[in-house]
Amino acid sequence: MARLRLVPVLIAGVVALPPLAASAQVVTDHLVGKYAATDDGCREGAAEFEIRRGVIDGPALHCILGAVKDPIAGGTEAYEARCRQGEEVHFGTLSFDLSAKDDHTRINLPETADWITLYPCK
């Protein structure tokens, strides 16, 4: 009998949950694709990266993107992220510099000052 009383409470709790705000959702569709760390059109043997919706994969790199941060002037987008580089895990802000998106995209990983330049595969 206790089980029957619990079901309406669970249903009411689920209905009461607020929907996610649109700004909190990861929207990287405009970046989806394969990239290389060199501008050689992703020839065989080049270090390849792939950006999927909410995920970046590359050599010894795996990042999961979370909530969108406030936009930064100059074509930069930022996301909360968890990135694994080799054996290290970094939490924080991952930034995309899209100021020259037709030619290349730069990413800045959490807890680093260096930018990685990625060229779209052709």
MIDO-695853 format. One record per atom (N, C-alpha, C): atom name; x, y, z. Coordinates in pm, whole numbers, plus 32768, in hexadecimal, padded with zeros to 4 digits. Atoms other than C-alpha are relative to their C-alpha. Layout:
<atom->CA, u->X, v->Y, w->Z>
...
END
This chain:
<atom->N, u->8052, v->7F89, w->8000>
<atom->CA, u->8000, v->8000, w->8000>
<atom->C, u->8057, v->807E, w->8000>
<atom->N, u->7FA6, v->7F8D, w->7FFC>
<atom->CA, u->8122, v->80ED, w->804B>
<atom->C, u->8037, v->801D, w->7F75>
<atom->N, u->7FCD, v->7FEF, w->8087>
<atom->CA, u->81A0, v->80B3, w->7EE9>
<atom->C, u->7F9C, v->804F, w->7FAB>
<atom->N, u->8066, v->7FB9, w->804C>
<atom->CA, u->8056, v->812F, w->7E56>
<atom->C, u->7FFB, v->8093, w->8024>
<atom->N, u->8001, v->7F73, w->7FD6>
<atom->CA, u->8067, v->8272, w->7F1F>
<atom->C, u->807B, v->804A, w->7FCE>
<atom->N, u->7F83, v->7FC2, w->802A>
<atom->CA, u->81CC, v->82B4, w->7EAF>
<atom->C, u->7FFC, v->802B, w->7F6D>
<atom->N, u->8006, v->7FE1, w->808F>
<atom->CA, u->817C, v->82B6, w->7D39>
<atom->C, u->7FCA, v->808C, w->7FE6>
<atom->N, u->8030, v->7F77, w->8019>
<atom->CA, u->80A2, v->83F4, w->7D40>
<atom->C, u->8063, v->806A, w->8031>
<atom->N, u->7F9E, v->7FA0, w->7FCC>
<atom->CA, u->81AE, v->84A3, w->7E11>
<atom->C, u->8073, v->800E, w->7F9E>
<atom->N, u->7F94, v->7FFB, w->8062>
<atom->CA, u->82BD, v->8447, w->7D15>
<atom->C, u->7FD5, v->8049, w->7F81>
<atom->N, u->8033, v->7FBE, w->8078>
<atom->CA, u->81E7, v->84B6, w->7BEF>
<atom->C, u->7FF4, v->8096, w->8019>
<atom->N, u->800D, v->7F71, w->7FDF>
<atom->CA, u->819C, v->8602, w->7C9B>
<atom->C, u->8089, v->8041, w->8007>
<atom->N, u->7F79, v->7FC9, w->7FF7>
<atom->CA, u->830E, v->8633, w->7CDF>
<atom->C, u->803E, v->8015, w->7F78>
<atom->N, u->7FCA, v->7FF3, w->8088>
<atom->CA, u->836D, v->85FA, w->7B72>
<atom->C, u->7FBD, v->8072, w->7FB8>
<atom->N, u->804A, v->7F94, w->8042>
<atom->CA, u->825F, v->86E7, w->7AF6>
<atom->C, u->802E, v->8087, w->8035>
<atom->N, u->7FD8, v->7F82, w->7FC3>
<atom->CA, u->82DA, v->87F3, w->7BE7>
<atom->C, u->808D, v->802C, w->7FDC>
<atom->N, u->7F78, v->7FDA, w->8026>
<atom->CA, u->843F, v->87EC, w->7B5F>
<atom->C, u->7FFD, v->806D, w->7F96>
<atom->N, u->7FFF, v->7F96, w->8064>
<atom->CA, u->848E, v->892B, w->7AA1>
<atom->C, u->8049, v->7FD1, w->7F82>
<atom->N, u->7FBA, v->8026, w->807B>
<atom->CA, u->84F2, v->8902, w->7932>
<atom->C, u->8088, v->8045, w->7FF9>
<atom->N, u->7F7D, v->7FC2, w->8011>
<atom->CA, u->865D, v->8947, w->78D3>
<atom->C, u->7FF2, v->807E, w->7FAE>
<atom->N, u->8000, v->7F85, w->804E>
<atom->CA, u->8697, v->8AA4, w->785A>
<atom->C, u->804B, v->7FE8, w->7F7D>
<atom->N, u->7FC0, v->8014, w->8082>
<atom->CA, u->86F7, v->8ABA, w->76EB>
<atom->C, u->8093, v->8026, w->8006>
<atom->N, u->7F75, v->7FD4, w->7FF9>
<atom->CA, u->8839, v->8B6F, w->7749>
<atom->C, u->8058, v->7F99, w->8045>
<atom->N, u->7FB0, v->8063, w->7FB9>
<atom->CA, u->88A6, v->8A46, w->781C>
<atom->C, u->801D, v->7F86, w->7FAA>
<atom->N, u->7FEC, v->8073, w->8056>
<atom->CA, u->889D, v->8952, w->76FA>
<atom->C, u->8079, v->8013, w->7FA7>
<atom->N, u->7F8A, v->7FFA, w->8056>
<atom->CA, u->89D4, v->8900, w->7632>
<atom->C, u->7FD4, v->8004, w->7F6F>
<atom->N, u->8023, v->7FF1, w->808C>
<atom->CA, u->89AE, v->8979, w->74CD>
<atom->C, u->8081, v->8016, w->7FB2>
<atom->N, u->7F84, v->7FF7, w->804D>
<atom->CA, u->8AE5, v->892B, w->7402>
<atom->C, u->7FED, v->7FCE, w->7F72>
<atom->N, u->801C, v->8035, w->8085>
<atom->CA, u->8A39, v->88C3, w->72BF>
<atom->C, u->8051, v->8048, w->7F93>
<atom->N, u->7FB5, v->7FB3, w->8064>
<atom->CA, u->8AEF, v->89D7, w->71FF>
<atom->C, u->8094, v->7FDC, w->7FFF>
<atom->N, u->7F74, v->802A, w->7FF9>
<atom->CA, u->8C3D, v->8937, w->7265>
<atom->C, u->8013, v->7F6C, w->7FE2>
<atom->N, u->7FF8, v->8091, w->8011>
<atom->CA, u->8BEB, v->87C8, w->7228>
<atom->C, u->8053, v->7FDF, w->7F84>
<atom->N, u->7FAE, v->802C, w->8071>
<atom->CA, u->8CED, v->871D, w->714D>
<atom->C, u->8087, v->7FCD, w->802E>
<atom->N, u->7F78, v->8030, w->7FE5>
<atom->CA, u->8E4E, v->8699, w->7134>
<atom->C, u->8062, v->8070, w->7FE4>
<atom->N, u->7F9B, v->7F98, w->8007>
<atom->CA, u->8F7D, v->8775, w->7162>
<atom->C, u->808A, v->7FC2, w->800C>
<atom->N, u->7F75, v->802A, w->7FF0>
<atom->CA, u->90F7, v->8758, w->7153>
<atom->C, u->804D, v->8070, w->8043>
<atom->N, u->7FAC, v->7F9C, w->7FBD>
<atom->CA, u->9207, v->8809, w->7219>
<atom->C, u->805C, v->8046, w->7F9C>
<atom->N, u->7FB0, v->7FC0, w->8069>
<atom->CA, u->92B5, v->8860, w->70D0>
<atom->C, u->7FA5, v->801D, w->7F89>
<atom->N, u->8051, v->7FD6, w->8071>
<atom->CA, u->9230, v->8909, w->6F98>
<atom->C, u->8025, v->7FAF, w->7F83>
<atom->N, u->7FDE, v->8055, w->8072>
<atom->CA, u->9265, v->87DE, w->6EB2>
<atom->C, u->7F87, v->7FB2, w->7FCE>
<atom->N, u->8079, v->8042, w->802F>
<atom->CA, u->90FC, v->8775, w->6E7B>
<atom->C, u->7FE7, v->7F79, w->8040>
<atom->N, u->8013, v->807D, w->7FB6>
<atom->CA, u->910C, v->8656, w->6F78>
<atom->C, u->8038, v->7F88, w->7FB5>
<atom->N, u->7FBF, v->8071, w->8042>
<atom->CA, u->91FD, v->857B, w->6EBB>
<atom->C, u->8017, v->7F90, w->8064>
<atom->N, u->7FED, v->8075, w->7FAB>
<atom->CA, u->9233, v->841E, w->6F41>
<atom->C, u->807B, v->8012, w->8058>
<atom->N, u->7F93, v->7FF3, w->7FA0>
<atom->CA, u->930B, v->841D, w->7078>
<atom->C, u->8000, v->8082, w->804C>
<atom->N, u->8008, v->7F81, w->7FB8>
<atom->CA, u->92B2, v->8580, w->70E0>
<atom->C, u->7FAD, v->7FEE, w->807F>
<atom->N, u->804E, v->8004, w->7F84>
<atom->CA, u->922F, v->85B9, w->723F>
<atom->C, u->7F74, v->8032, w->7FE1>
<atom->N, u->808A, v->7FDA, w->801F>
<atom->CA, u->90B6, v->85BA, w->7213>
<atom->C, u->7FAF, v->8019, w->807F>
<atom->N, u->805E, v->7FDD, w->7F96>
<atom->CA, u->8FB1, v->8657, w->72F3>
<atom->C, u->7F74, v->7FF4, w->7FC4>
<atom->N, u->808B, v->8001, w->802C>
<atom->CA, u->8E3A, v->862B, w->72E0>
<atom->C, u->7FAD, v->804A, w->8066>
<atom->N, u->805E, v->7FB9, w->7FAB>
<atom->CA, u->8D36, v->8717, w->7367>
<atom->C, u->7F77, v->7FCC, w->7FDE>
<atom->N, u->808A, v->802C, w->800C>
<atom->CA, u->8BE1, v->867E, w->739E>
<atom->C, u->7FAE, v->8057, w->805E>
<atom->N, u->8055, v->7FAE, w->7FA9>
<atom->CA, u->8ABA, v->8717, w->7452>
<atom->C, u->8026, v->7FE9, w->8092>
<atom->N, u->7FDE, v->8005, w->7F73>
<atom->CA, u->8B42, v->875E, w->75AE>
<atom->C, u->807D, v->7FB2, w->8021>
<atom->N, u->7F8A, v->8053, w->7FE7>
<atom->CA, u->8C82, v->8690, w->7584>
<atom->C, u->8070, v->8028, w->7FA1>
<atom->N, u->7F89, v->7FEF, w->8052>
<atom->CA, u->8DE4, v->86CB, w->7507>
<atom->C, u->805A, v->7F89, w->801A>
<atom->N, u->7FA4, v->8070, w->7FF4>
<atom->CA, u->8EC3, v->859F, w->74C2>
<atom->C, u->807B, v->801D, w->7FAC>
<atom->N, u->7F84, v->7FEF, w->8049>
<atom->CA, u->902D, v->85AA, w->745A>
<atom->C, u->806B, v->7FA6, w->803A>
<atom->N, u->7F94, v->8053, w->7FCB>
<atom->CA, u->917C, v->8506, w->7493>
<atom->C, u->8016, v->801E, w->8095>
<atom->N, u->7FF0, v->7FF2, w->7F6E>
<atom->CA, u->918F, v->84D0, w->760D>
<atom->C, u->7FAA, v->8070, w->8039>
<atom->N, u->8059, v->7F95, w->7FD3>
<atom->CA, u->906D, v->85C6, w->7635>
<atom->C, u->7F6F, v->7FD4, w->7FF3>
<atom->N, u->8091, v->8019, w->8003>
<atom->CA, u->8EFE, v->8598, w->768F>
<atom->C, u->7FBF, v->806A, w->8058>
<atom->N, u->8045, v->7F96, w->7FB5>
<atom->CA, u->8E24, v->86BF, w->76F7>
<atom->C, u->7F69, v->7FEF, w->7FF3>
<atom->N, u->8092, v->7FFF, w->7FFD>
<atom->CA, u->8CB7, v->86C2, w->775B>
<atom->C, u->7FD7, v->808E, w->8024>
<atom->N, u->8029, v->7F76, w->7FEC>
<atom->CA, u->8C16, v->8816, w->773B>
<atom->C, u->7F7C, v->8005, w->804B>
<atom->N, u->8079, v->7FED, w->7FB2>
<atom->CA, u->8B0D, v->8892, w->7829>
<atom->C, u->7FBE, v->8084, w->7FDD>
<atom->N, u->804C, v->7F84, w->8010>
<atom->CA, u->8A57, v->89DA, w->785B>
<atom->C, u->804F, v->8069, w->7FB4>
<atom->N, u->7FC6, v->7F92, w->804B>
<atom->CA, u->8A98, v->8AFC, w->7772>
<atom->C, u->801C, v->8073, w->8060>
<atom->N, u->7FDE, v->7F8A, w->7FB2>
<atom->CA, u->8B4D, v->8C1E, w->7814>
<atom->C, u->7FD4, v->807C, w->7FB1>
<atom->N, u->8025, v->7F84, w->8045>
<atom->CA, u->8AFC, v->8D8A, w->77C2>
<atom->C, u->805C, v->8018, w->7F8A>
<atom->N, u->7FAD, v->7FE8, w->8077>
<atom->CA, u->8B74, v->8DE8, w->7663>
<atom->C, u->806B, v->8069, w->801B>
<atom->N, u->7F91, v->7FA2, w->7FF5>
<atom->CA, u->8CBE, v->8E9E, w->7647>
<atom->C, u->800D, v->8045, w->7F78>
<atom->N, u->7FF4, v->7FB5, w->807D>
<atom->CA, u->8CF4, v->8FAF, w->7543>
<atom->C, u->8070, v->7FC7, w->7FAA>
<atom->N, u->7F97, v->802A, w->805B>
<atom->CA, u->8DC2, v->8F5F, w->740F>
<atom->C, u->7FF1, v->7F73, w->7FCA>
<atom->N, u->8016, v->8084, w->8039>
<atom->CA, u->8D27, v->8E14, w->73A9>
<atom->C, u->802E, v->7F8D, w->8057>
<atom->N, u->7FD7, v->806A, w->7FA5>
<atom->CA, u->8D7E, v->8D48, w->74DD>
<atom->C, u->7F86, v->7FC7, w->8049>
<atom->N, u->8068, v->8045, w->7FB5>
<atom->CA, u->8C92, v->8C45, w->7573>
<atom->C, u->8043, v->7FB4, w->8071>
<atom->N, u->7FC6, v->8046, w->7F8D>
<atom->CA, u->8CCA, v->8BA6, w->76C7>
<atom->C, u->7F99, v->7FA3, w->803E>
<atom->N, u->8053, v->8068, w->7FC4>
<atom->CA, u->8C40, v->8A6F, w->7772>
<atom->C, u->8041, v->7FCE, w->8080>
<atom->N, u->7FCB, v->804C, w->7F8F>
<atom->CA, u->8C65, v->89C9, w->78C2>
<atom->C, u->802C, v->7F7A, w->7FC7>
<atom->N, u->7FCE, v->807B, w->803C>
<atom->CA, u->8D32, v->8892, w->787C>
<atom->C, u->804D, v->7FAB, w->8064>
<atom->N, u->7FA9, v->805F, w->7FBC>
<atom->CA, u->8DD9, v->875D, w->7904>
<atom->C, u->8053, v->7FC1, w->7F94>
<atom->N, u->7FA5, v->8033, w->8067>
<atom->CA, u->8F0B, v->86FE, w->783A>
<atom->C, u->8065, v->7FA0, w->803F>
<atom->N, u->7F98, v->805F, w->7FD9>
<atom->CA, u->8FEF, v->85D3, w->785A>
<atom->C, u->806E, v->8009, w->7F97>
<atom->N, u->7F89, v->7FFD, w->8055>
<atom->CA, u->914D, v->8600, w->77CC>
<atom->C, u->805F, v->7F99, w->8039>
<atom->N, u->7FAF, v->806C, w->7FCA>
<atom->CA, u->920D, v->84BF, w->77F4>
<atom->C, u->7FC4, v->7FD1, w->8083>
<atom->N, u->8030, v->802A, w->7F7C>
<atom->CA, u->91ED, v->846F, w->7966>
<atom->C, u->7FC8, v->8073, w->8053>
<atom->N, u->802E, v->7F8B, w->7FB5>
<atom->CA, u->9190, v->85D2, w->79D2>
<atom->C, u->7F70, v->8023, w->7FDB>
<atom->N, u->8089, v->7FD3, w->8017>
<atom->CA, u->902B, v->864F, w->79FA>
<atom->C, u->7FF9, v->8093, w->8029>
<atom->N, u->800E, v->7F71, w->7FE7>
<atom->CA, u->8FDC, v->87C3, w->79E5>
<atom->C, u->7F6D, v->8026, w->7FFB>
<atom->N, u->8088, v->7FCB, w->7FFB>
<atom->CA, u->8E97, v->8870, w->7A44>
<atom->C, u->8009, v->8097, w->7FF1>
<atom->N, u->8001, v->7F6E, w->800B>
<atom->CA, u->8E42, v->89D3, w->79E2>
<atom->C, u->7FC5, v->802C, w->7F7C>
<atom->N, u->8035, v->7FC4, w->807A>
<atom->CA, u->8E02, v->8AAB, w->78B2>
<atom->C, u->8053, v->7FD8, w->7F88>
<atom->N, u->7FC1, v->801C, w->8081>
<atom->CA, u->8E52, v->8A32, w->7753>
<atom->C, u->7FCD, v->806A, w->7FA0>
<atom->N, u->8025, v->7F94, w->805A>
<atom->CA, u->8E56, v->8B48, w->7650>
<atom->C, u->801D, v->7FDB, w->7F6F>
<atom->N, u->7FEC, v->800B, w->8090>
<atom->CA, u->8E31, v->8B45, w->74D6>
<atom->C, u->8015, v->808C, w->7FC9>
<atom->N, u->7FEB, v->7F83, w->8048>
<atom->CA, u->8EC8, v->8C66, w->7410>
<atom->C, u->7FD3, v->7FE8, w->7F71>
<atom->N, u->803A, v->8016, w->8084>
<atom->CA, u->8DF2, v->8C74, w->72D7>
<atom->C, u->8015, v->8077, w->7FA4>
<atom->N, u->7FED, v->7F87, w->804E>
<atom->CA, u->8E77, v->8DBD, w->724D>
<atom->C, u->802D, v->7FE4, w->7F71>
<atom->N, u->7FD5, v->8025, w->8088>
<atom->CA, u->8F0C, v->8D07, w->711D>
<atom->C, u->7FC9, v->7F76, w->7FDD>
<atom->N, u->803B, v->8086, w->8009>
<atom->CA, u->8E1C, v->8BDC, w->7116>
<atom->C, u->8009, v->7FC1, w->7F76>
<atom->N, u->7FF8, v->803B, w->8086>
<atom->CA, u->8E27, v->8BB0, w->6F9A>
<atom->C, u->8087, v->7FBD, w->7FE8>
<atom->N, u->7F7A, v->8037, w->8012>
<atom->CA, u->8F9D, v->8B6A, w->6FAD>
<atom->C, u->8028, v->7FA2, w->8072>
<atom->N, u->7FDA, v->8050, w->7F8C>
<atom->CA, u->8FD0, v->8AE3, w->710E>
<atom->C, u->7FAF, v->8029, w->807B>
<atom->N, u->803F, v->7FE7, w->7F80>
<atom->CA, u->8F42, v->8ACF, w->726D>
<atom->C, u->8069, v->7FE9, w->806B>
<atom->N, u->7FA1, v->8015, w->7F92>
<atom->CA, u->900C, v->8AF7, w->73AA>
<atom->C, u->7FB1, v->7FDC, w->807D>
<atom->N, u->803E, v->8022, w->7F81>
<atom->CA, u->8FB6, v->8A53, w->74F5>
<atom->C, u->8064, v->8013, w->8070>
<atom->N, u->7FB1, v->7FEF, w->7F87>
<atom->CA, u->9034, v->8AA5, w->764E>
<atom->C, u->7FC3, v->7FA5, w->8069>
<atom->N, u->8031, v->8062, w->7FA0>
<atom->CA, u->9014, v->8988, w->7746>
<atom->C, u->7FFC, v->803A, w->808D>
<atom->N, u->8006, v->7FD0, w->7F75>
<atom->CA, u->8FB9, v->89B9, w->78B5>
<atom->C, u->808A, v->7FF5, w->8043>
<atom->N, u->7F86, v->7FFC, w->7FAF>
<atom->CA, u->90D9, v->8A12, w->799D>
<atom->C, u->807F, v->8009, w->7FAE>
<atom->N, u->7F88, v->7FEC, w->8050>
<atom->CA, u->91C8, v->8A60, w->787E>
<atom->C, u->7FFB, v->808B, w->7FC2>
<atom->N, u->7FF9, v->7F7F, w->8042>
<atom->CA, u->923E, v->8B9E, w->77D7>
<atom->C, u->801A, v->7FF0, w->7F6A>
<atom->N, u->7FDF, v->8019, w->808C>
<atom->CA, u->9299, v->8AFC, w->768A>
<atom->C, u->7F83, v->7FE5, w->7FAD>
<atom->N, u->806C, v->8018, w->805F>
<atom->CA, u->91B5, v->8AF3, w->755B>
<atom->C, u->802C, v->7F92, w->7FA0>
<atom->N, u->7FE8, v->8067, w->8065>
<atom->CA, u->919C, v->89C7, w->746F>
<atom->C, u->7FB7, v->802C, w->7F83>
<atom->N, u->803D, v->7FD8, w->807E>
<atom->CA, u->915F, v->8A24, w->7304>
<atom->C, u->7FD6, v->7F82, w->7FB4>
<atom->N, u->8037, v->8072, w->8049>
<atom->CA, u->9080, v->8933, w->7244>
<atom->C, u->7FD2, v->802D, w->7F76>
<atom->N, u->8025, v->7FE2, w->808A>
<atom->CA, u->9057, v->8933, w->70CA>
<atom->C, u->7F9A, v->7F99, w->7FD1>
<atom->N, u->8065, v->805F, w->802D>
<atom->CA, u->8F1F, v->889B, w->702D>
<atom->C, u->8038, v->7FA1, w->7F96>
<atom->N, u->7FD7, v->8063, w->8065>
<atom->CA, u->8F55, v->875D, w->6F64>
<atom->C, u->7FB6, v->801F, w->7F7F>
<atom->N, u->803C, v->7FE1, w->8083>
<atom->CA, u->8F13, v->8783, w->6DF3>
<atom->C, u->7FEB, v->7F82, w->7FB1>
END
